[in-house]
Amino acid sequence: MNSLVKATLISTVLFTASSVQANENPITAEISNLISNAISVSIKEVKQNTLESVAKTLKLESDKQGKKEAKKDKEENNG
């Protein structure tokens, strides 16, 4: 199970726990909610970083492929 899935599960459990505890102890519920929010922010950052990494990789591969095709076209035109 990857870290993003684990973090999502943990966040869901903490959110559920804070909702249940709100009726019993508002301070504990608030702490759980703060932790849940922090995890949610971390998940968003991981998603954003992953998307940026994928975009960079795709661009590099596209550039590499473009250079190969340009080189091939040049060789065909010269040969």
Backbone bond lengths (Angstrom), bond angles and torsions (degrees), N, CA, C in turn:
res aa  C-N    CA-C-N  psi(-1)  N-CA   C-N-CA  omega(-1)  CA-C   N-CA-C  phi
1 M - - - 1.452 - - 1.529 108.19 -
2 N 1.322 116.40 126.77 1.461 117.64 -176.48 1.533 111.83 -76.38
3 S 1.319 114.87 166.78 1.471 120.07 -173.44 1.526 112.50 -65.19
4 L 1.323 117.29 -31.57 1.464 119.69 179.39 1.521 110.97 -66.16
5 V 1.319 116.87 -41.27 1.468 120.89 178.36 1.524 109.93 -65.96
6 K 1.332 116.51 -43.43 1.467 120.29 178.79 1.529 110.91 -60.45
7 A 1.320 116.12 -45.61 1.467 120.02 -179.29 1.524 111.01 -63.52
8 T 1.320 116.24 -38.06 1.465 119.93 178.22 1.519 110.90 -64.70
9 L 1.331 116.36 -43.53 1.465 120.21 178.65 1.523 111.37 -63.06
10 I 1.322 116.50 -44.27 1.467 120.77 179.20 1.525 110.10 -61.19
11 S 1.322 116.24 -44.83 1.461 120.62 179.44 1.520 111.44 -60.54
12 T 1.323 116.28 -42.06 1.468 120.68 179.18 1.520 111.20 -64.03
13 V 1.321 116.77 -43.63 1.467 120.99 179.31 1.523 110.44 -63.00
14 L 1.324 116.66 -45.30 1.468 119.96 -179.85 1.523 111.67 -64.71
15 F 1.318 116.72 -39.43 1.457 119.73 178.46 1.526 110.52 -63.75
16 T 1.332 115.81 -43.44 1.467 120.16 178.43 1.521 110.44 -63.31
17 A 1.330 116.45 -43.17 1.463 120.78 179.68 1.527 110.62 -62.36
18 S 1.326 116.62 -41.48 1.469 118.68 -179.61 1.521 111.05 -66.49
19 S 1.314 116.92 -34.30 1.467 120.20 178.00 1.522 111.20 -66.86
20 V 1.330 116.17 -41.55 1.466 120.84 -179.98 1.519 110.34 -68.21
21 Q 1.337 116.86 -41.65 1.457 121.18 -176.05 1.524 113.01 -75.56
22 A 1.304 117.79 -15.26 1.468 120.42 -177.95 1.519 111.95 -57.92
23 N 1.323 116.47 -32.63 1.463 120.25 179.23 1.523 111.71 -75.91
24 E 1.340 117.16 -24.85 1.460 121.17 -175.31 1.526 112.48 -96.52
25 N 1.329 116.83 -47.22 1.463 120.66 -174.58 1.533 109.37 -146.91
26 P 1.310 117.22 100.57 1.468 120.24 -176.58 1.529 114.21 -61.28
27 I 1.327 117.75 -31.68 1.469 120.36 -179.82 1.524 110.25 -68.08
28 T 1.321 117.10 -46.83 1.463 121.08 177.83 1.521 110.10 -61.88
29 A 1.321 116.30 -40.68 1.463 120.47 178.87 1.527 110.71 -62.14
30 E 1.322 116.65 -40.80 1.465 120.29 179.92 1.525 110.89 -65.89
31 I 1.330 117.06 -41.79 1.466 120.83 177.76 1.526 109.87 -61.82
32 S 1.326 116.63 -46.34 1.465 120.40 178.23 1.521 110.87 -60.68
33 N 1.315 116.05 -39.86 1.462 120.30 179.43 1.526 111.25 -65.15
34 L 1.335 117.06 -41.22 1.465 120.66 177.76 1.527 111.27 -62.43
35 I 1.329 116.22 -42.70 1.467 120.49 177.81 1.527 109.95 -63.16
36 S 1.317 115.72 -44.73 1.463 120.67 178.90 1.527 110.88 -59.33
37 N 1.320 116.47 -43.73 1.470 120.39 178.74 1.525 111.45 -63.69
38 A 1.332 116.71 -40.47 1.465 120.61 178.76 1.528 110.61 -62.55
39 I 1.322 116.20 -41.70 1.464 120.06 178.48 1.526 110.07 -65.37
40 S 1.315 117.02 -40.91 1.468 120.55 178.73 1.528 111.21 -60.31
41 V 1.331 116.24 -41.50 1.463 120.29 177.67 1.526 109.85 -63.41
42 S 1.333 116.81 -41.98 1.461 120.82 178.77 1.521 111.03 -61.88
43 I 1.324 116.45 -41.03 1.464 120.73 178.92 1.529 109.80 -62.23
44 K 1.315 117.26 -43.19 1.468 120.80 179.05 1.526 110.77 -61.97
45 E 1.344 116.45 -40.50 1.460 120.21 179.12 1.523 110.67 -65.24
46 V 1.327 117.03 -41.93 1.466 120.88 178.72 1.526 109.76 -62.23
47 K 1.326 116.57 -44.37 1.468 120.06 178.55 1.524 110.28 -60.34
48 Q 1.331 116.89 -45.81 1.465 120.89 -179.09 1.522 110.74 -62.57
49 N 1.333 117.18 -44.91 1.461 120.98 179.06 1.520 111.09 -62.57
50 T 1.340 115.93 -39.57 1.461 120.20 178.88 1.521 110.24 -64.29
51 L 1.326 116.56 -45.44 1.466 120.07 179.08 1.527 111.40 -61.70
52 E 1.322 116.91 -41.26 1.464 120.37 178.81 1.522 111.06 -64.63
53 S 1.326 117.16 -41.07 1.462 121.22 178.88 1.523 111.18 -64.10
54 V 1.320 115.95 -43.66 1.463 120.26 178.98 1.526 110.23 -63.28
55 A 1.325 116.94 -43.29 1.467 120.67 179.75 1.531 110.97 -61.35
56 K 1.329 117.17 -42.96 1.466 120.84 178.90 1.522 110.69 -63.79
57 T 1.332 116.19 -43.82 1.461 120.52 -179.87 1.523 110.74 -62.70
58 L 1.327 116.61 -44.98 1.466 120.17 178.69 1.526 111.31 -61.81
59 K 1.331 116.89 -40.57 1.462 120.18 179.01 1.520 110.62 -64.91
60 L 1.328 117.42 -44.09 1.462 120.52 178.72 1.523 111.19 -60.71
61 E 1.333 116.15 -44.68 1.465 120.29 179.54 1.526 110.86 -64.68
62 S 1.318 116.31 -40.11 1.465 120.77 178.55 1.528 110.57 -64.05
63 D 1.326 116.54 -44.43 1.464 120.92 178.09 1.522 111.07 -62.26
64 K 1.332 115.33 -42.59 1.458 120.49 179.74 1.534 110.33 -62.33
65 Q 1.331 116.27 -44.47 1.459 121.01 179.51 1.526 110.54 -64.71
66 G 1.325 116.36 -40.40 1.462 120.76 178.15 1.517 111.88 -61.53
67 K 1.327 117.11 -40.87 1.464 121.29 178.43 1.523 110.63 -65.61
68 K 1.342 116.75 -40.94 1.465 120.31 178.09 1.524 110.67 -61.37
69 E 1.325 116.39 -44.73 1.461 120.47 -179.30 1.527 111.20 -66.63
70 A 1.321 117.19 -39.11 1.463 120.78 178.20 1.525 110.26 -64.50
71 K 1.326 116.73 -41.42 1.463 121.26 178.93 1.524 110.03 -64.67
72 K 1.327 116.19 -42.53 1.464 121.06 179.72 1.530 110.21 -63.53
73 D 1.331 116.78 -44.75 1.466 120.78 178.32 1.525 110.97 -61.37
74 K 1.321 116.51 -41.13 1.463 120.99 179.95 1.520 110.36 -63.83
75 E 1.344 116.49 -43.31 1.464 120.81 178.98 1.526 110.85 -64.17
76 E 1.329 117.12 -40.15 1.462 120.89 179.31 1.528 110.94 -66.14
77 N 1.318 116.24 -38.27 1.465 120.02 179.81 1.525 111.66 -71.29
78 N 1.332 117.04 -32.49 1.465 121.28 179.49 1.522 111.61 -81.94
79 G 1.316 116.90 -27.41 1.464 121.24 -173.26 1.459 111.59 -96.14
